[in-house]
Amino acid sequence: MSLSQQIDKDYIEAYKAKLTVKVAVLRHLKTAIKNRMVEERSDSLPDDVVLDLIAKQVKQRKDSFDQYIKAGREDLAQVEAEELTALETYLPQSLSDEELEAAIEKAIADLGASSIADMGKVMQAVLGAHKGQVDGKKASGLVKSKLS
């Protein structure tokens, strides 16, 4: 079963179970998928494209959560946290700190990166090899420290 089909199935189950937060999250996700299908003039999307859309939604939720916390709006932050939890179930498991560090070291070695000017190449290699499994901010900090 493709990821899009799994999302559709989970949406129906959440709707029947009256899980309002999950229904809202999946509705937004289904809309993003449908919009991308229209853009690409396609009947379906490969799982890696759907993963990119999910990762984008997760990043938006994390940013919103941080902004709500800074503004002192714990009520809205709680909603974002619940939505974030619902979305993260569709992402592959994140790399541990040790695995991320090993992936970065491997990318640096493979690319022969030696200076901060090579940071973009290393980041692209790491993020491409581990789609949806890497926090960009954390990876960026590690790459920067290793290339400095």
Solvent accessible surface area in square Angstrom, and as a share of the most:
residue,aa,sasa,rsa
1,M,154,0.69
2,S,41,0.27
3,L,29,0.14
4,S,22,0.14
5,Q,106,0.47
6,Q,57,0.25
7,I,0,0.00
8,D,60,0.31
9,K,95,0.40
10,D,20,0.10
11,Y,37,0.14
12,I,92,0.47
13,E,92,0.41
14,A,2,0.02
15,Y,134,0.51
16,K,158,0.67
17,A,61,0.47
18,K,166,0.70
19,L,91,0.45
20,T,106,0.61
21,V,49,0.28
22,K,61,0.26
23,V,13,0.07
24,A,34,0.26
25,V,0,0.00
26,L,1,0.00
27,R,118,0.43
28,H,105,0.47
29,L,0,0.00
30,K,61,0.26
31,T,70,0.41
32,A,21,0.16
33,I,11,0.05
34,K,119,0.50
35,N,81,0.41
36,R,58,0.21
37,M,34,0.15
38,V,106,0.61
39,E,126,0.56
40,E,87,0.39
41,R,221,0.81
42,S,43,0.28
43,D,139,0.72
44,S,75,0.49
45,L,10,0.05
46,P,76,0.48
47,D,64,0.33
48,D,65,0.34
49,V,27,0.15
50,V,0,0.00
51,L,31,0.16
52,D,60,0.31
53,L,12,0.06
54,I,0,0.00
55,A,36,0.28
56,K,109,0.46
57,Q,23,0.10
58,V,9,0.05
59,K,120,0.51
60,Q,96,0.43
61,R,23,0.08
62,K,83,0.35
63,D,49,0.25
64,S,33,0.21
65,F,67,0.28
66,D,63,0.33
67,Q,121,0.54
68,Y,65,0.25
69,I,79,0.40
70,K,177,0.75
71,A,74,0.58
72,G,45,0.43
73,R,113,0.41
74,E,109,0.49
75,D,83,0.43
76,L,62,0.31
77,A,2,0.02
78,Q,102,0.46
79,V,66,0.38
80,E,23,0.10
81,A,31,0.24
82,E,71,0.32
83,E,24,0.11
84,L,25,0.13
85,T,89,0.51
86,A,15,0.11
87,L,0,0.00
88,E,75,0.33
89,T,97,0.56
90,Y,22,0.08
91,L,33,0.16
92,P,49,0.31
93,Q,161,0.72
94,S,77,0.50
95,L,34,0.17
96,S,49,0.32
97,D,81,0.42
98,E,128,0.58
99,E,92,0.41
100,L,5,0.03
101,E,67,0.30
102,A,59,0.46
103,A,15,0.12
104,I,0,0.00
105,E,85,0.38
106,K,128,0.54
107,A,10,0.08
108,I,29,0.15
109,A,78,0.60
110,D,99,0.51
111,L,86,0.43
112,G,56,0.54
113,A,12,0.09
114,S,94,0.60
115,S,48,0.31
116,I,88,0.45
117,A,90,0.69
118,D,31,0.16
119,M,35,0.15
120,G,52,0.50
121,K,125,0.53
122,V,0,0.00
123,M,27,0.12
124,Q,137,0.61
125,A,38,0.30
126,V,3,0.01
127,L,68,0.34
128,G,47,0.45
129,A,75,0.58
130,H,49,0.22
131,K,81,0.34
132,G,27,0.26
133,Q,48,0.21
134,V,24,0.14
135,D,67,0.35
136,G,32,0.31
137,K,146,0.62
138,K,94,0.40
139,A,0,0.00
140,S,31,0.20
141,G,42,0.40
142,L,44,0.22
143,V,0,0.00
144,K,101,0.43
145,S,76,0.49
146,K,69,0.29
147,L,13,0.06
148,S,114,0.73
